[in-house]
Amino acid sequence: MNREVLLELKDLHTFFKVKSGILKAVNGIDLTIYKGESIGLVGESGCGKSTLGKTIMRLYKPQKGQVLYKGKDIWDFNKKELLQYRKDIQMIFQDPYASFDPLTIIGDTIAEGMDIHRMHQGKERSNKILELLKLIGLGREHMNRFPHEFSGGQRQRVGIARALALEPQLIVCDEPISALDVSIQAQIVNLLNKLQKEVGVSYLFITHDLSMVKQISDRIAVMYLGSLVEISPSEEIYEKNYHPYTKALLSAIPIPDPIIEKKRKRIILNGDIPSPVNLKEECAFVSRCPYATEECRCKRPELKEISPDHFVSCFNADKIEALENQSF
């Protein structure tokens, strides 16, 4: 892996004011994305994955911390630097229809970013649109259609083409394959992998699909209630994981063999999920963890490297060998 740092998050906090207090959607995240790598970001609904992606995109402003792009905080950019950042960092949104102008034809939607950055003109512009449509499995006949004339899966593919149009350094993929059937999912993941090899683009791949994320990720980051609880090389985390939440999450992956699926042991978490509003200064997982100690209730654990490139946020990480063979 190329270890040139592309984007770095330092103690990032993104909060929202609600009637009952402060909702801590992103709560102290440290993460480094290297040039040419893919990071899979997984976790249950509501844990803050999409908010993190939108903070990276400058759609949300954090209350604390930094997003460093090539060493400089994106909130300190001048107009020229911000324009370049907008070109280099693209996003594939979870709901493509909501991110499209319903009165703009798809060809112009794909080309909007190219027009802003003056990348292609005239016939070259049309050829680039057709090239992108072909990449995502659509054709010339789709260029002049409106968003409502496409299926959900087709709209998602158009969203991918729009992100690719600017030849970005990083694409934040917010559930980019959730609206597609299995065969198309594989095509899109293969396409993203191919583009990464050809042009060196990086991905932050946000998803619920733990089986699919393995196919595209160099590293996987597990998020729980606004915090990262484990970061590991992709292959390693499926074989050797340390955080109790990671174990429970991975045990929920279905296995296609019915005999093995029937015999396998699932980890069922007990306890209540705490509200993300007015979180206490304690481990976010403490209410559901059977191994919680008094220390867990007094402060938040920090990410700690316990093996090369493998980080865990857990006070019990040093006892993990004993924990692995125990039941929840």
C-alpha positions in Angstrom: 0.0 0.0 0.0 1.2 3.5 -0.8 1.6 5.2 2.6 1.4 8.7 1.4 -1.2 10.5 3.6 -4.1 11.9 1.6 -6.6 12.8 4.3 -6.3 12.9 8.1 -9.0 13.3 10.7 -7.8 14.5 14.1 -10.1 14.4 17.2 -13.1 15.2 15.0 -16.4 16.1 16.7 -19.6 16.9 14.8 -22.6 17.8 17.1 -26.1 18.9 16.5 -28.4 20.8 18.9 -31.7 19.1 19.6 -34.5 19.9 22.0 -33.2 17.5 24.7 -29.5 18.5 24.4 -26.5 17.8 22.2 -26.5 14.9 19.7 -22.9 13.7 19.3 -23.0 12.2 15.8 -19.2 12.1 15.4 -17.5 12.0 18.8 -13.7 12.3 18.7 -12.6 10.4 15.6 -9.0 9.9 14.5 -8.5 8.4 11.1 -5.9 8.5 8.3 -6.7 7.7 4.7 -3.7 7.0 2.5 -3.4 7.7 -1.2 -4.7 4.8 -3.3 -6.4 2.8 -0.5 -9.9 1.9 0.4 -11.3 2.1 3.9 -14.6 0.3 4.7 -16.6 2.1 7.3 -19.1 -0.2 9.0 -21.6 0.0 11.9 -25.2 -0.1 12.7 -27.7 2.5 11.5 -27.5 5.8 13.4 -23.9 5.4 14.5 -22.7 8.5 12.5 -21.2 7.0 9.4 -22.9 9.3 6.9 -22.3 12.4 9.2 -18.6 11.6 9.2 -18.7 11.4 5.4 -20.5 14.7 5.0 -18.1 16.4 7.5 -15.3 15.3 5.2 -17.2 16.9 2.3 -17.6 20.2 4.2 -21.3 19.8 4.2 -21.2 19.8 8.0 -18.8 21.9 10.0 -17.3 20.2 13.0 -17.4 21.8 16.5 -13.9 20.5 17.3 -11.0 18.8 15.5 -9.5 19.0 12.0 -9.8 17.5 8.6 -6.4 17.7 7.0 -6.1 17.4 3.2 -2.5 17.1 2.1 -1.5 18.5 5.5 -3.8 21.5 5.6 -7.1 22.0 7.5 -9.9 22.2 4.9 -11.6 24.9 7.0 -8.5 27.2 6.4 -8.6 26.9 2.6 -8.8 30.0 0.5 -11.1 30.1 -2.5 -8.7 28.5 -4.9 -7.8 25.7 -2.5 -11.4 25.0 -1.8 -12.3 24.8 -5.4 -9.5 22.2 -5.9 -10.7 20.3 -2.8 -14.3 20.2 -4.2 -12.8 18.6 -7.4 -10.5 16.2 -5.6 -13.1 14.9 -3.0 -16.3 13.6 -4.4 -19.3 11.8 -2.8 -21.7 9.1 -3.9 -24.9 9.8 -1.8 -27.0 7.2 -0.2 -30.2 8.6 -1.8 -29.3 9.5 -5.4 -32.7 10.9 -6.3 -32.6 13.5 -3.5 -29.2 14.6 -4.7 -30.4 15.2 -8.3 -32.1 18.2 -9.8 -35.4 16.6 -11.0 -35.6 19.2 -13.9 -32.1 18.5 -15.2 -31.4 15.7 -17.7 -28.9 13.0 -16.6 -26.2 14.1 -19.1 -26.1 17.6 -17.7 -26.2 16.2 -14.1 -23.1 14.1 -14.8 -21.3 17.0 -16.5 -22.2 19.7 -14.0 -18.9 19.3 -12.1 -16.9 19.2 -15.3 -18.6 22.4 -16.4 -17.8 24.2 -13.2 -14.1 23.2 -13.4 -14.0 23.7 -17.1 -12.6 20.2 -17.8 -14.2 19.3 -21.1 -15.9 21.4 -23.8 -18.1 20.7 -26.9 -17.7 17.3 -28.4 -15.2 16.2 -25.8 -17.8 16.9 -23.1 -20.4 14.7 -24.9 -17.8 11.9 -25.4 -16.9 12.0 -21.7 -20.5 11.7 -20.7 -21.0 8.7 -23.0 -17.8 7.1 -21.7 -19.1 7.4 -18.1 -22.5 6.1 -19.0 -20.9 3.1 -20.7 -18.8 2.5 -17.5 -21.9 2.2 -15.4 -23.9 0.1 -17.8 -26.1 2.7 -19.4 -26.0 4.1 -23.0 -26.5 7.1 -25.2 -30.3 6.8 -25.0 -30.2 7.6 -21.3 -28.4 10.9 -21.7 -31.5 13.1 -22.2 -33.7 11.4 -19.7 -34.8 12.9 -16.4 -34.1 11.3 -12.9 -37.7 10.1 -12.5 -37.4 8.0 -15.6 -34.8 5.8 -14.0 -35.1 3.0 -11.5 -33.5 3.3 -8.1 -30.5 1.2 -9.1 -30.0 3.2 -12.3 -30.0 6.4 -10.4 -27.4 5.1 -8.1 -25.2 4.2 -11.0 -25.6 7.8 -12.4 -24.5 9.1 -9.0 -21.3 7.0 -9.3 -20.7 8.4 -12.8 -21.1 11.9 -11.6 -18.5 11.3 -8.8 -16.1 9.7 -11.3 -16.5 12.6 -13.8 -14.0 14.9 -12.0 -11.3 12.2 -11.7 -11.1 12.7 -7.9 -8.4 11.7 -5.4 -11.0 10.4 -2.9 -14.6 9.3 -3.2 -16.8 9.1 -0.1 -19.1 6.3 -1.0 -22.2 6.5 1.2 -24.0 3.1 0.7 -23.4 3.2 -3.0 -24.6 -0.3 -3.7 -27.5 -0.6 -1.3 -30.1 0.1 -4.0 -28.7 -2.5 -6.5 -29.4 -6.2 -6.9 -26.6 -8.6 -6.2 -25.3 -9.0 -9.7 -25.1 -5.2 -10.2 -23.4 -4.8 -6.8 -20.6 -7.1 -7.9 -20.2 -5.1 -11.2 -20.0 -1.8 -9.4 -17.5 -3.1 -6.8 -15.4 -4.6 -9.6 -15.6 -1.2 -11.4 -14.5 0.7 -8.4 -11.6 -1.7 -7.8 -10.5 -1.4 -11.5 -10.6 2.4 -11.3 -8.5 2.3 -8.1 -5.8 0.3 -9.8 -5.8 2.4 -12.9 -5.9 6.0 -11.4 -5.1 5.4 -7.8 -8.3 6.9 -6.4 -9.0 6.3 -2.7 -12.4 5.3 -1.2 -14.1 5.7 2.1 -16.7 3.0 1.6 -19.6 3.4 4.0 -21.9 0.3 4.1 -23.9 -2.1 6.1 -22.9 -5.0 3.9 -20.1 -6.7 5.8 -19.6 -9.4 3.2 -19.3 -7.0 0.3 -17.1 -4.5 2.1 -14.4 -7.1 2.3 -14.1 -7.2 -1.5 -13.2 -3.5 -1.8 -11.4 -2.5 1.4 -7.8 -2.5 2.3 -8.7 -1.6 5.9 -12.0 -1.7 7.8 -13.0 0.7 10.5 -15.9 -0.2 12.8 -18.0 2.6 14.2 -20.2 2.6 17.2 -22.2 5.6 18.5 -20.0 8.2 17.0 -16.7 6.6 17.8 -14.3 4.2 16.1 -13.9 1.1 18.1 -11.6 -1.0 15.8 -9.5 -0.4 12.7 -7.7 -3.3 11.1 -6.5 -4.6 7.7 -9.5 -6.1 5.9 -8.4 -9.7 5.9 -7.3 -9.7 9.5 -10.4 -8.3 11.1 -12.5 -11.3 9.9 -10.0 -13.8 11.4 -8.8 -11.9 14.4 -10.9 -9.2 16.0 -10.8 -7.8 19.5 -13.6 -5.4 20.3 -16.8 -7.0 21.7 -18.9 -5.0 19.3 -16.8 -6.0 16.3 -17.3 -9.7 17.3 -21.1 -9.3 17.5 -21.3 -7.4 14.2 -19.3 -10.0 12.3 -21.2 -12.9 13.8 -24.4 -11.5 12.2 -23.0 -12.0 8.6 -25.2 -14.7 7.0 -23.5 -17.8 5.6 -25.0 -19.2 2.4 -24.5 -22.8 3.5 -27.7 -23.7 5.5 -26.0 -26.5 7.5 -23.2 -24.2 8.7 -25.6 -21.3 9.2 -27.8 -23.5 11.5 -24.8 -24.6 13.6 -22.9 -21.4 13.9 -22.9 -19.4 17.1 -24.3 -15.9 17.0 -23.4 -13.3 19.5 -26.5 -11.7 20.9 -25.9 -8.4 22.7 -28.0 -7.5 25.7 -28.6 -4.2 27.4 -30.0 -0.9 26.1 -28.4 1.2 23.3 -27.7 4.5 24.9 -29.0 7.7 23.3 -26.5 9.7 21.3 -27.8 12.8 23.0 -25.8 14.0 25.9 -23.4 11.1 25.9 -21.4 10.6 29.1 -17.7 10.5 29.3 -17.5 6.7 29.4 -17.1 3.9 26.9 -20.0 4.2 24.5 -20.4 0.4 24.5 -20.4 0.0 28.3 -24.2 -0.6 28.6 -24.0 -3.6 26.3 -20.6 -5.1 27.1 -20.5 -8.0 29.6 -16.8 -7.3 30.3 -17.3 -3.7 31.4 -15.4 -2.6 34.4 -15.5 0.5 36.6 -12.8 2.0 34.4 -15.1 1.7 31.4 -17.7 3.8 33.3 -15.3 6.5 34.2 -13.6 7.4 30.9 -13.6 6.7 27.2 -10.9 4.3 25.9 -8.6 5.6 23.2 -7.6 3.8 20.0 -4.6 1.7 20.8 -2.4 -0.2 18.4 -2.2 -3.8 19.5 -0.6 -5.2 16.4 0.8 -3.6 13.2 -2.0 -1.4 11.7 -4.6 -2.9 14.1 -6.2 -0.5 16.5 -8.7 -1.1 19.2 -10.6 1.2 21.6 -11.1 -1.1 24.6 -9.7 -1.3 28.1 -9.9 -5.1 27.9 -7.9 -5.5 24.7 -5.0 -7.1 26.5 -7.3 -9.9 27.7 -8.7 -10.6 24.3 -7.4 -14.1 23.9 -9.5 -15.1 26.9 -12.5 -13.2 25.6 -12.5 -14.8 22.2 -13.6 -18.2 23.5 -16.3 -16.8 25.8 -20.0 -16.2 25.2 -21.8 -12.9 25.3 
